[in-house]
């Protein structure tokens, strides 16, 4: 039996981010056992639609997706695979499978540090992020981020400059290029790192795709570092997932102002502040004595990290090189209508989905879930995410994502100690 097809079948039967996956994995020992099971009534009466899909054994759509994966070189890492990170299995809502492009390594055998932050970073944010990523890579760590604009891209760039290994976790289907201007970063990561997504090629999209991928960023990492982040930055979702998963979390202090309001708030709430990459690496030396070491940068490299120069290098780029980076990529006029786009090609870039941006002024929070949360926050009660999930019956993942959206919509306010109150009087 083709395991890739079976994992895709399970993803299609359950949908993504379904807590039932965890219950199923705890009951069975292989994907084959799951597929061959004839009775899923143990899932409960209210799960009839999932039970029907699981018991139908319909692989037709999964076969089509598998062909698409093969056509663009996507590899599938299923839950029971040796390459599936054990630390990701331990989270509350692990993905059924990860779909990947690039070089796959056993992430449990190397220290993995996530760096996340704002899309709208300052020059300071760019410089300090690249410096930390560069030093982490030189110390033997894998740097994990989301390949979004801003801090994520700077984290990947700093790692690659150090010759290190980096993993990008996407919030869109594997093979799609988003944002479009990151096509060069995709191409580089495909050759020198790993790009993964829970979403297979052509997977249906939802409003929660990007927030939900953050549980994977923190899940495959040992530590999470929050670089420059505003008060409503999506990076705070990753921070909350990391806390819920019991991961070590650090914050890089920023200047007083909107750009660093979120990261500075984390520090006020007790998240350790770090100003040197060694402060993050040092505790990992005991866990990975053979893979990790403290990198000691030269004086010029240390000075560079405080200015606008790129980390770990005193080299300056010529104006011609900068101009080339800004050069527009023009699509080729070839007829590939009957062929799947190759990964990171101009065709794939043009076919990238249009994802809503935070600046479009639409409501982000889900009305139904938001009302359930607001109902338990009546009377200006300050509750923790754990208390909210108990009172609402929502999962921790749903609560964390919804609280972040509600903050953006101005429905709730985060208070000291990671608690929330209603913004409605």
Secondary structure, DSSP 8 states (H G I E B T S, - for coil): --HHHHHHHHHHHH-TT-THHHHHHHH-SSHHHHHH----GGG-GGGHHHHHHHHH---HHHHHHHHHHHHTT-EEEETTSTTS-HHHHTSTT--SEEEEEE----GGGS-EEEEE--SS--HHHHHHHHHHHHHHHHTT-EEEE---TTHHHHHHHHHHHTT--EEEE-SS-TT--SSGGGHHHHHHHHHHSEEEESS-TT----TTHHHHHHHHHHHT-SEEEE-S--TT-THHHHHHHHHHTT-EEEE----SSGGGHHHHHHHHTT-EE-SSTHHHHGGGGTT-TTT-------HHHHHHTTSSS-TT------HHHHHHHHS---------TTS---TTSHHHHHT------TTS----S-HHHHHHHHHHTTTT--EEHHHHHHHH---HHHHHHHHHHHHHTTSEEEEGGGEEEES--
